[in-house]
Amino acid sequence: MLRKTCVGIACLMGVLAIGNGLYMLYTPANWYFAVPGVTTTGPFNQHFIRDIGLIFLFVGTAYLCGAGKPALRTALWTAPSLWLSGHALFHFWEVAVGICGPSALVRDFPAVTLPAALGIFITLWAMGDGRRAVSTAATR
């Protein structure tokens, strides 16, 4: 049951990340004005938004590939989870140093902190599941 849940979370996060990345690449100005809070972080920068869009494509692809390749799952899920966690920590840092108010954390939670937390959760599960698979194979 937990395996299905974790793989399902990875698939959902993969599809959403790829969708976000494509949106950022295809219409960066629309993305800039559509996502709550983005306009308060600085002026529109098409190049920067497209750079981050590419990262989201990689993040999504890694989650989807990990869902389909159990032997590579830990590595494929660790990389995007680290990036998402760094992104979330950066948002906390902005609040800590006074760039944003604490309300930004609440506003950004669904798109920033929650994906990082879910990524950490499924990656830790994949690490344990990989160890169990290795120890089960070794006892055969």
C-alpha positions in Angstrom: 0.0 0.0 0.0 2.8 2.4 0.9 4.6 1.6 -2.3 1.6 2.5 -4.4 1.1 5.7 -2.5 4.7 6.8 -2.8 4.9 5.9 -6.5 1.5 7.7 -7.0 2.9 10.8 -5.3 6.0 10.7 -7.5 3.8 10.4 -10.6 1.6 13.3 -9.5 4.6 15.5 -8.7 6.3 14.5 -11.9 3.3 15.5 -14.0 2.7 18.7 -12.1 6.4 19.7 -12.3 6.5 19.0 -16.1 3.3 21.0 -16.6 4.7 23.9 -14.6 8.0 23.7 -16.5 6.3 23.7 -19.9 4.1 26.7 -18.8 7.2 28.6 -17.8 9.0 27.8 -21.1 6.0 28.4 -23.4 4.5 31.6 -21.8 6.9 33.0 -19.1 5.0 36.3 -18.9 1.7 34.5 -18.3 3.3 32.3 -15.7 4.9 35.4 -14.0 1.5 37.1 -13.6 -0.5 34.0 -12.8 1.5 32.5 -9.9 0.6 34.3 -6.6 3.5 36.2 -5.1 5.9 36.0 -8.0 5.4 39.6 -9.1 6.6 40.7 -5.6 10.0 38.9 -6.0 11.4 41.2 -8.7 10.8 42.3 -12.2 9.8 40.0 -15.0 12.9 38.1 -16.4 12.0 35.8 -19.3 15.4 34.2 -19.4 15.4 33.4 -15.6 11.8 32.0 -15.7 12.7 29.7 -18.7 15.9 28.6 -16.9 13.8 27.5 -13.9 11.2 26.0 -16.3 14.0 23.7 -17.5 14.8 22.7 -13.9 11.1 21.8 -13.4 11.2 19.6 -16.5 14.2 17.7 -15.1 12.5 17.5 -11.7 9.3 16.1 -13.2 11.2 13.7 -15.5 13.3 12.3 -12.6 10.2 11.6 -10.5 8.4 9.9 -13.4 11.5 7.8 -14.3 12.0 6.8 -10.7 8.4 5.7 -10.5 9.0 3.4 -13.4 12.6 2.2 -12.5 12.6 0.8 -9.0 16.3 0.0 -9.1 17.2 3.7 -9.8 14.4 5.2 -7.7 16.5 6.4 -4.8 19.0 8.3 -7.0 16.2 9.6 -9.4 14.1 10.9 -6.5 17.0 12.2 -4.3 18.1 14.8 -6.9 14.8 16.6 -7.4 14.0 16.3 -3.7 17.2 18.1 -2.9 16.4 20.9 -5.3 12.9 21.3 -4.1 14.2 21.3 -0.5 16.8 23.9 -1.3 14.1 26.0 -3.0 11.8 25.7 0.1 14.7 26.6 2.5 15.5 29.6 0.3 11.9 30.8 0.8 12.3 30.4 4.6 15.6 32.3 4.5 13.8 35.2 2.7 11.4 35.5 5.6 14.2 35.1 8.2 16.1 38.0 6.7 13.1 40.2 6.2 12.8 40.1 2.4 9.3 38.6 2.7 6.8 38.5 5.5 5.7 35.3 7.2 2.5 35.3 5.2 4.6 34.4 2.2 5.3 31.0 3.7 1.5 30.3 4.0 0.9 31.5 0.4 3.8 29.5 -1.0 3.2 26.3 1.0 1.2 24.3 -1.6 3.7 25.0 -4.4 7.0 25.2 -2.5 7.1 23.6 0.9 4.6 20.8 0.4 6.4 19.4 -2.7 9.7 19.5 -0.9 8.2 17.6 2.1 6.6 15.1 -0.1 9.8 14.6 -2.1 11.8 14.0 1.1 9.1 11.5 2.3 9.1 9.4 -0.9 12.9 9.6 -1.2 13.3 8.3 2.4 10.8 5.6 1.7 12.6 4.6 -1.5 15.9 4.4 0.4 14.3 2.0 2.9 12.5 0.0 0.2 15.8 -0.3 -1.7 17.6 -1.7 1.4 14.7 -4.1 2.0 14.9 -5.4 -1.6 18.7 -5.9 -1.3 18.5 -7.7 2.0 15.6 -9.9 0.7 17.6 -10.8 -2.4 20.7 -11.6 -0.3 18.8 -14.0 1.9 17.5 -16.0 -1.1 
